[in-house]
Amino acid sequence: MIDAIRKIGEYSLKKKGFSLDISGNLVEILCDDPKSSETYKNLIKIELKLKDGEVLFRRVGEEAYDSSKIASYLYRRGSANGPDVTPISRVTDPNKTFNGKILAWFKESFEDEKYGLTEDEVQFIRKVGETISKNAFQILSEVNSRYDAIKKNKEGAILSLTFSSQGENKYLGDFPVFRKILLTKAFETFWSKYNTESKGRKERCSVCGEVKDEVFGFVSTYSFYTVDKPGMVAGGFRQRDAWRNYPVCQECAILLEEGKKYLEENSRFRFYDFDYYLIPKPILSSLSDEVYTILEDYNDEAKVQKINSEHAALLDSSKKEILGYLSEKPNSFVNDIMVFEESQSAFRILLHIEGVYPSRLKELFDAKNMVDKEPLFRAFNRGKPFQFDFGSLWYFFGRGTEADLSKYFLEHVAKIFLGRPVSYKFLLWAVNQKIQKLFANNLPTNEACLRGLSCIYYLLNLGLLGEYSNISDGDLEGSFLEEKTRAEKAEKLFESYPQFFDCDEKKAVFIVGALSQLLMDIQYSDRKSTPFRVKLQGLKLDQRLVMNLLPEIQNKLEEYDKNYYRDLETLASTYFIKAGSIWKISRDEISFYFTVGMNFASNFKSKTVE
């Protein structure tokens, strides 16, 4: 993955026409965009005037943020609890930003020879700091006033110093002294940390594989691991030897940083509670430009909303999903999907799926389309179309108030993308847990049943459900409604989905579930209550309980003088006899098929009789 990010960095710099030479574009390359989101539309300027060698405070002004001036703004993120690399920062709280980011920046001594500043440059920095400090009260008052007006528009702002000299306005990037400081501090982060230096000389870089004059030990493009404690350093307990863990040369460190920026701008997406990078890897190096252009074209289309109605979504219901777009491309590249979370300075990879071809993505979307077109789900969804996405898996394996099952969600996602078998028993367990909680709280179970069924059918279509191969094409729509009796409708359903109703026990349990719901509908119609509900034992069912329910249902229907379902009762009895006394299905399967029957019950009602 690191090699892929390095190549992306090479492509990005090539596209920008940048050079890594010290006389080239190093400053521009190492600058960050101060705008972290689209809300940062304003630049609050602490305007200083340069006159006769003096630095004077002029006023606090304001202008619109301009992305073409990133090199002039000269921003690079620094410590979370300290100043940024240069005196410019995103405003969170005006007081904290001004005092902790701007004023605090000038407290550092820039006389250190590592900066390579001249005496005049050091004196200039000192004068700027003194002017800011002397006028701090007025500056902060005006900054607060500007920021309050910006905040009312629900926008953000960036706070920076600007200068005017002989009628010319200048930014930090227009001064060599600030450019020198940025270069020094940026490079220093590669080898200096925890008051320790970690450098290897004439050693091999772990990224490009070449022997370099220097390699560094604290390159943390992504903080996969830390060496904040000596014991975390491989082969010893000295932090200065951290370069042995992960030696990176200066050129690779810069390319990795550029690759990371490119991914942030073009290939960072979100689904449910997770962020992920989609990292394309060309099969042939000659195709790299073409592959990365696919990302850029997608984002250009997404910005103008052209893409929303053209491509299906799979990971979630969001229309800004790139997978459908990539599934239409040739197999000239593979994709890595890296799901991660960031917490302060830590970067945790939660899931890394490697080598997914566009053709595999097409298989995943083809299986989704089969579920979407399946008439069974329209019947369950009260006649409305159903669109499958991984939200159905998240529904059962998400983060709730009682438990966090998201690690199982990610495991299922990985298995699906890589074509590995999924545990049918474990999936059924999760579905039943959800259904039983809903039932216990007198909440509808229809959505849980529909989503559970859609997950099973999706996995069946992909051939990933263990003992099952794939599902036969259902022939339910139209012909199901044409059947005259309820028993004929049930038989047609079983005939249309033989992989799902593959034994007599499942058919019997399904019918009893439907009869239970039909009885409770009659009870509610007559009494505005459903006393039979307690007989269902919170949907924690087994063979004995289900078999006992059938005569009780029949007896209650006779008591109400509304037994419209004798043919279904007969059919259930027939399948009980065929199933025998020893059932081959688990308790979870019994509970699930019973619930499926309950939620399908409305399809057995007669509009003319009931």
C-alpha positions in Angstrom: 0.0 0.0 0.0 2.8 2.4 0.9 4.3 1.8 -2.6 1.0 2.6 -4.2 0.7 5.9 -2.2 4.3 6.8 -3.3 3.3 6.3 -7.0 0.2 8.4 -6.5 2.5 11.1 -5.1 4.8 10.9 -8.1 1.8 11.2 -10.4 0.4 14.2 -8.5 3.6 16.1 -8.6 4.1 15.4 -12.3 0.6 16.6 -13.0 1.3 19.9 -11.1 4.6 20.3 -12.9 6.5 20.3 -9.5 10.1 19.4 -8.9 11.7 17.9 -5.8 14.9 19.9 -6.2 15.8 22.3 -3.4 15.6 25.0 -6.0 12.3 23.8 -7.3 8.9 23.6 -5.7 9.7 22.1 -2.3 7.9 24.8 -0.4 4.7 24.5 -2.5 4.8 20.7 -2.1 5.1 20.9 1.6 2.3 23.4 2.1 -1.1 22.2 3.3 -4.4 23.6 2.3 -5.6 25.7 5.3 -9.2 25.0 4.3 -10.1 21.7 5.9 -13.7 21.8 4.7 -16.0 23.8 2.4 -17.1 26.0 5.3 -13.7 27.8 5.4 -14.6 30.6 3.0 -12.9 33.5 4.7 -9.4 34.8 5.5 -9.2 37.1 8.5 -6.0 39.2 8.1 -3.9 40.8 10.8 -2.6 43.5 8.5 0.9 44.9 9.3 2.7 47.7 7.5 6.4 47.7 6.8 7.9 51.2 6.8 11.5 52.4 7.2 12.6 49.1 8.7 9.7 49.1 11.3 6.7 46.8 11.6 3.4 48.6 12.4 -0.1 47.3 13.1 -2.6 48.6 10.6 -5.9 46.9 11.1 -7.7 43.5 11.0 -9.2 43.0 7.6 -10.9 40.2 5.7 -11.0 38.7 2.3 -12.5 35.6 0.5 -10.4 32.4 0.7 -8.7 31.7 -2.6 -7.5 28.1 -3.3 -5.1 29.4 -5.9 -3.1 31.1 -3.2 -2.2 28.1 -1.1 1.6 28.6 -1.7 1.1 32.3 -0.7 -0.8 31.4 2.5 2.2 29.1 3.5 0.2 27.0 5.9 1.4 23.7 7.3 -0.3 22.0 10.1 1.7 21.8 13.4 1.1 20.3 16.8 -2.5 19.9 17.9 -1.6 21.7 21.2 0.8 24.2 19.9 1.3 26.6 17.0 1.2 25.6 13.3 4.4 25.7 11.3 3.9 29.3 10.3 1.7 32.1 11.9 -1.5 31.1 10.1 -4.2 28.9 11.5 -7.8 27.8 11.2 -10.0 29.6 13.7 -11.7 27.4 16.2 -12.2 29.9 19.1 -10.7 33.3 18.3 -9.1 33.7 21.7 -7.5 30.3 21.7 -6.4 30.6 18.1 -4.8 34.0 18.4 -3.1 33.3 21.7 -2.2 29.6 21.2 -1.4 29.6 17.5 -0.4 33.1 16.4 1.2 34.8 19.5 2.7 31.5 20.7 4.5 31.1 17.4 6.7 34.1 18.1 7.9 32.7 21.4 10.2 30.3 19.7 13.8 31.4 19.2 14.7 31.5 15.5 18.4 32.2 16.1 19.1 28.4 16.1 21.5 27.7 13.2 19.2 24.9 11.9 17.0 27.6 10.4 19.8 29.2 8.5 18.4 32.7 9.0 20.4 35.9 8.6 20.6 38.4 11.4 18.2 40.7 9.6 15.7 37.9 9.2 15.8 37.1 12.9 15.4 40.8 13.7 12.4 41.0 11.3 10.7 38.0 13.0 11.3 39.6 16.4 9.8 42.9 15.4 6.7 41.3 14.0 6.2 39.4 17.2 6.6 42.5 19.3 4.1 44.4 17.2 1.5 41.6 17.5 2.1 41.4 21.3 1.9 45.2 21.8 -1.4 45.4 19.9 -2.9 42.1 21.1 -5.9 43.6 22.8 -7.1 45.6 19.8 -6.2 42.7 17.4 -8.2 40.2 19.4 -11.2 42.5 19.7 -11.3 43.1 15.9 -10.8 39.4 15.2 -13.7 38.5 17.5 -15.9 41.0 15.7 -15.0 39.7 12.3 -15.4 36.1 13.3 -18.8 36.6 15.0 -20.2 38.0 11.7 -18.7 35.0 9.8 -20.1 32.5 12.3 -23.6 33.9 11.8 -23.4 32.7 8.2 -22.4 29.3 9.4 -19.0 29.6 7.8 -15.4 29.2 9.1 -12.3 31.4 8.9 -8.5 31.2 8.7 -6.5 33.7 10.6 -3.2 34.9 9.1 -0.7 37.7 9.0 -0.4 39.9 5.9 1.9 42.8 5.1 1.8 45.9 3.0 4.9 47.6 1.8 5.1 50.5 -0.7 1.5 49.9 -1.8 2.0 46.2 -2.3 0.1 43.6 -0.3 2.0 40.4 0.6 1.3 37.1 2.3 3.6 34.9 4.4 4.7 33.0 1.4 6.1 36.1 -0.2 8.9 36.3 2.4 12.0 34.0 2.1 12.3 34.0 5.9 8.9 32.3 6.4 9.7 29.9 3.5 13.0 28.9 5.2 11.2 28.2 8.5 8.6 26.1 6.8 11.2 23.9 5.0 13.2 23.5 8.2 10.3 22.5 10.4 8.7 20.2 7.7 12.0 18.3 7.2 12.6 18.2 10.9 9.4 16.2 11.6 10.9 13.3 9.5 13.8 12.7 11.9 13.2 14.7 15.2 10.6 13.7 17.8 10.4 13.2 21.6 13.5 15.3 21.9 15.4 12.6 20.0 17.0 12.5 16.5 16.6 9.3 14.5 18.7 9.1 11.3 20.5 6.4 9.5 23.4 7.1 7.1 24.2 5.2 3.9 21.2 3.0 4.6 18.5 1.5 2.4 15.1 3.2 2.2 12.3 0.8 2.9 10.0 2.5 0.4 12.1 2.9 -2.8 14.6 0.2 -1.9 17.6 2.4 -2.7 20.6 3.2 -0.5 20.5 6.9 0.4 22.8 9.3 2.2 20.2 9.6 5.0 17.1 7.8 6.0 14.8 8.9 8.8 12.9 7.2 11.6 9.9 9.4 12.3 8.2 9.6 8.9 4.6 9.3 9.8 2.5 9.8 6.7 0.0 7.5 8.4 0.7 6.8 12.1 0.4 3.0 11.8 2.6 2.6 14.8 4.3 4.9 17.4 7.7 5.0 19.1 6.6 7.3 21.9 7.9 4.6 24.3 11.4 3.2 23.9 10.2 -0.4 24.2 8.3 -0.1 21.0 11.5 0.2 18.9 12.3 -3.0 17.1 15.7 -4.5 18.0 16.3 -2.3 21.0 15.1 0.3 23.4 16.6 3.5 21.9 14.2 5.8 20.1 17.1 7.2 18.0 17.2 3.7 16.4 13.6 4.1 15.2 14.8 4.4 11.6 15.5 0.7 11.8 11.8 0.0 12.1 10.8 2.0 9.0 13.6 3.8 7.3 12.4 6.4 4.7 14.5 8.8 2.6 13.6 12.4 2.2 12.4 12.0 -1.4 10.0 9.2 -0.4 8.8 11.0 2.7 7.8 14.0 0.4 6.2 11.7 -2.2 4.2 9.8 0.5 3.0 13.1 1.9 1.9 14.3 -1.6 0.2 10.9 -2.2 -1.7 11.3 1.0 -2.9 14.8 0.0 -4.1 13.4 -3.3 -6.0 10.6 -1.6 -7.6 13.1 0.8 -8.8 15.3 -2.1 -9.8 12.6 -4.6 -10.3 9.2 -3.0 -11.6 9.6 0.6 -15.2 8.4 1.0 -17.5 7.5 3.9 -20.0 4.8 4.7 -21.9 4.6 7.9 -19.5 5.3 10.8 -16.4 4.7 8.8 -14.0 6.6 6.4 -12.2 4.7 3.7 -9.6 5.3 1.0 -10.1 3.8 -2.4 -6.6 3.3 -3.7 -6.3 2.3 -7.4 -3.2 0.3 -8.4 -2.4 0.1 -12.1 -1.5 -3.4 -13.4 1.0 -1.8 -15.8 2.9 1.3 -14.9 2.2 2.7 -18.3 -1.5 2.9 -17.3 -1.0 4.9 -14.1 -2.1 8.3 -15.5 -5.2 6.7 -17.0 -6.2 5.0 -13.8 -5.7 8.1 -11.6 -7.7 10.2 -14.1 -10.7 7.9 -13.5 -10.7 9.2 -9.9 -10.5 12.8 -11.0 -13.2 12.4 -13.6 -15.5 10.8 -11.0 -15.0 13.7 -8.6 -15.5 16.3 -11.3 -18.8 14.6 -12.3 -19.9 14.2 -8.6 -19.4 17.9 -8.0 -21.9 18.9 -10.7 -24.3 16.2 -9.6 -24.2 14.4 -13.0 -23.2 11.1 -11.4 -26.0 10.8 -8.8 -28.6 9.1 -10.9 -26.3 7.1 -13.1 -24.5 4.8 -10.7 -25.9 2.4 -8.1 -24.7 2.5 -4.5 -23.7 -0.7 -2.6 -21.8 0.2 0.6 -24.6 2.5 1.7 -27.5 4.5 0.3 -25.2 7.6 -0.4 -25.1 8.6 -4.0 -21.5 9.8 -3.6 -20.1 6.3 -3.9 -17.4 5.5 -6.4 -17.7 1.7 -6.6 -20.6 1.6 -9.1 -18.6 3.9 -11.3 -15.5 1.7 -11.1 -17.4 -1.4 -11.8 -18.0 -0.2 -15.4 -14.2 0.1 -16.1 -11.9 -2.5 -17.7 -9.6 -4.6 -15.6 -6.5 -2.4 -16.1 -6.2 -1.8 -12.4 -7.0 -3.2 -9.0 -8.4 -1.4 -6.0 -7.4 -1.4 -2.4 -10.1 -0.4 0.1 -8.7 0.8 3.4 -11.2 1.5 6.1 -9.7 3.6 8.9 -10.4 5.9 11.9 -8.4 8.9 13.1 -8.3 9.8 16.7 -6.1 12.8 17.5 -2.8 11.9 16.0 -3.4 8.1 15.8 -4.4 6.4 12.6 -6.0 3.0 12.9 -6.6 0.7 9.9 -9.8 -1.2 10.7 -9.9 -3.1 7.4 -7.7 -3.4 4.4 -9.1 -5.2 1.3 -6.5 -5.7 -1.4 -6.7 -6.4 -5.1 -10.3 -5.9 -6.0 -10.7 -5.8 -9.8 -13.5 -3.8 -11.5 -14.9 -7.1 -12.7 -15.3 -8.2 -9.1 -17.2 -5.0 -8.3 -19.4 -5.7 -11.3 -20.2 -9.1 -9.8 -21.2 -7.5 -6.5 -23.5 -5.0 -8.3 -25.0 -7.7 -10.5 -25.9 -9.7 -7.4 -27.4 -6.5 -5.9 -29.5 -5.9 -9.0 -30.9 -9.5 -8.8 -32.1 -8.7 -5.2 -33.5 -5.4 -6.2 -35.6 -7.0 -9.0 -36.7 -9.9 -6.9 -40.5 -9.9 -6.6 -40.4 -11.5 -3.2 -39.0 -8.4 -1.7 -41.6 -6.2 -3.3 -44.2 -8.4 -1.7 -42.5 -8.0 1.7 -42.1 -4.3 1.2 -45.9 -3.8 0.8 -45.6 -3.5 -3.0 -42.9 -0.9 -3.0 -39.5 -1.4 -4.7 -36.6 -2.5 -2.5 -33.0 -1.4 -3.0 -30.3 -3.5 -1.4 -27.1 -2.1 0.0 -24.8 -2.9 2.9 -27.1 -1.0 5.1 -28.9 -4.3 5.6 -25.8 -5.8 7.1 -25.2 -2.7 9.2 -28.8 -3.0 10.5 -27.7 -6.2 12.2 -24.0 -5.6 12.8 -23.9 -1.9 13.5 -23.2 0.2 16.6 -26.1 0.3 19.0 -26.7 1.5 22.6 -26.4 -2.0 23.9 -23.5 -3.4 21.8 -21.0 -2.5 19.1 -21.0 -5.3 16.5 -19.2 -3.1 13.8 -16.2 -5.4 13.7 -18.4 -8.2 12.5 -19.9 -5.8 9.9 -16.4 -5.1 8.5 -15.5 -8.8 8.5 -18.6 -9.5 6.4 -17.7 -6.6 4.0 -14.2 -8.0 3.6 -15.5 -11.6 2.9 -18.0 -10.3 0.3 -15.4 -8.3 -1.6 -12.9 -11.1 -1.5 -15.4 -13.9 -2.3 -15.0 -15.8 0.9 -17.7 -17.9 2.6 -20.0 -16.2 5.1 -21.4 -18.1 8.1 -25.1 -18.7 7.6 -25.6 -19.6 11.2 -23.9 -16.5 12.5 -25.9 -14.3 10.2 -29.2 -16.0 11.3 -28.2 -15.5 14.9 -27.7 -11.7 14.4 -31.0 -11.4 12.5 -32.9 -13.2 15.2 -31.3 -11.1 17.9 -32.6 -8.0 16.2 -36.1 -9.5 15.5 -36.5 -10.7 19.1 -35.6 -7.3 20.6 -38.1 -5.6 18.4 -40.8 -8.1 19.2 -40.1 -7.8 22.9 -40.6 -4.0 22.7 -43.8 -4.3 20.7 -42.1 -2.8 17.6 -42.7 -4.0 14.0 -40.4 -6.7 12.7 -41.1 -6.3 9.0 -38.0 -4.2 8.3 -35.7 -6.6 10.1 -37.3 -9.6 8.3 -37.0 -7.9 4.9 -33.3 -6.9 5.5 -32.4 -10.3 6.8 -34.0 -12.0 3.8 -32.2 -9.6 1.4 -28.8 -10.3 3.1 -29.4 -14.0 2.7 -30.4 -13.7 -1.0 -27.6 -11.4 -1.8 -25.1 -13.8 -0.4 -26.8 -16.7 -2.1 -26.5 -14.9 -5.5 -22.8 -14.5 -4.8 -22.5 -18.2 -3.8 -21.1 -17.3 -0.4 -23.5 -19.0 2.0 -21.8 -22.2 2.9 -24.1 -25.1 2.2 -26.1 -23.1 -0.4 -25.0 -22.6 -3.9 -27.2 -19.9 -5.5 -30.8 -19.0 -5.6 -33.0 -20.0 -8.6 -34.8 -17.2 -10.3 -38.1 -16.6 -8.6 -41.2 -16.6 -10.6 -43.5 -15.2 -8.0 -44.8 -12.0 -9.4 -48.1 -12.2 -11.2 -48.5 -15.9 -11.0 -48.6 -15.8 -7.2 -51.6 -13.5 -7.3 -53.4 -15.7 -9.8 -53.5 -18.7 -7.5 -57.0 -19.2 -6.2 -56.5 -20.7 -2.7 -54.1 -19.7 0.0 -52.6 -23.2 0.0 -51.9 -22.8 -3.8 -50.2 -19.5 -3.1 -48.0 -21.0 -0.5 -47.1 -23.9 -2.7 -46.3 -21.5 -5.5 -44.0 -19.5 -3.2 -42.2 -22.7 -2.2 -41.9 -23.8 -5.8 -40.5 -20.4 -6.8 -37.8 -20.4 -4.1 -36.6 -24.0 -3.7 -33.2 -23.0 -2.3 -34.8 -21.0 0.5 -37.6 -23.5 1.3 -35.4 -26.6 0.9 -37.0 -28.8 3.5 -40.4 -29.6 4.9 -39.7 -28.2 8.3 -39.0 -24.7 6.9 -42.3 -24.8 5.0 -44.3 -25.9 8.0 -42.7 -23.2 10.3 -43.3 -20.5 7.7 -47.0 -21.4 7.4 -47.5 -21.4 11.2 -45.8 -18.0 11.4 -48.3 -16.7 8.8 -51.3 -18.2 10.6 -50.1 -16.6 13.9 -50.0 -13.2 12.4 -53.4 -13.7 10.7 -54.9 -14.7 14.0 -53.4 -11.6 15.8 -54.8 -9.4 13.0 -58.3 -10.7 13.7 -57.8 -10.3 17.5 -56.7 -6.7 17.0 -59.6 -6.0 14.7 -62.1 -7.3 17.2 -60.5 -6.5 20.6 -57.8 -3.8 19.8 -55.3 -6.2 21.5 -53.4 -9.3 20.6 -53.4 -11.7 23.6 -52.1 -14.6 21.4 -48.8 -12.7 21.2 -47.6 -14.1 24.6 -47.8 -17.6 23.2 -44.9 -16.8 20.8 -42.4 -16.7 23.6 -40.6 -13.6 22.4 -40.0 -15.4 19.1 -37.4 -17.7 20.8 -38.9 -20.8 19.3 -38.1 -24.4 18.9 -39.8 -27.5 17.3 -42.0 -28.3 20.2 -43.4 -24.7 20.6 -44.1 -24.4 16.9 -45.9 -27.7 16.7 -48.0 -26.8 19.7 -49.0 -23.5 18.2 -50.9 -24.9 15.2 -53.8 -26.5 17.2 -54.0 -23.4 19.4 -54.3 -21.1 16.3 -57.0 -23.3 14.8 -59.0 -23.4 18.1 -58.8 -19.6 18.5 -59.9 -19.0 14.9 -62.9 -21.3 15.4 -63.8 -19.5 18.6 -63.9 -16.2 16.7 -65.9 -17.9 14.0 -63.4 -16.5 11.5 -61.3 -19.6 10.4 -60.8 -18.5 6.8 -57.5 -20.4 6.7 -58.3 -24.1 6.9 -56.4 -24.9 3.7 -53.2 -23.3 5.2 -53.8 -25.3 8.4 -54.1 -28.5 6.4 -50.9 -27.7 4.4 -49.0 -27.0 7.6 -50.1 -30.3 9.0 -49.0 -32.1 5.9 -45.5 -30.6 6.1 -45.3 -31.4 9.8 -46.0 -35.1 8.9 -43.4 -35.0 6.1 -40.8 -33.4 8.4 -41.0 -36.2 10.9 -40.2 -36.1 14.6 -36.5 -35.1 14.3 -35.9 -31.8 12.6 -32.7 -30.9 10.8 -33.0 -27.1 11.2 -31.6 -25.0 14.1 -33.6 -23.0 16.6 -32.4 -19.8 14.9 -33.7 -21.1 11.6 -37.1 -21.9 13.2 -37.4 -18.5 14.7 -36.4 -16.8 11.5 -38.7 -18.7 9.1 -41.5 -18.2 11.6 -41.0 -14.5 11.5 -40.7 -14.5 7.7 -44.1 -16.2 7.7 -45.6 -13.6 10.1 -44.4 -10.7 7.9 -45.6 -12.4 4.7 -49.1 -13.1 6.1 -50.8 -10.1 4.5 -50.2 -11.7 1.1 -52.6 -14.5 2.2 -55.5 -12.2 3.0 -58.6 -12.1 0.8 -59.8 -8.7 0.0 -63.4 -9.9 -0.4 -63.7 -12.0 2.8 -61.6 -10.4 5.5 
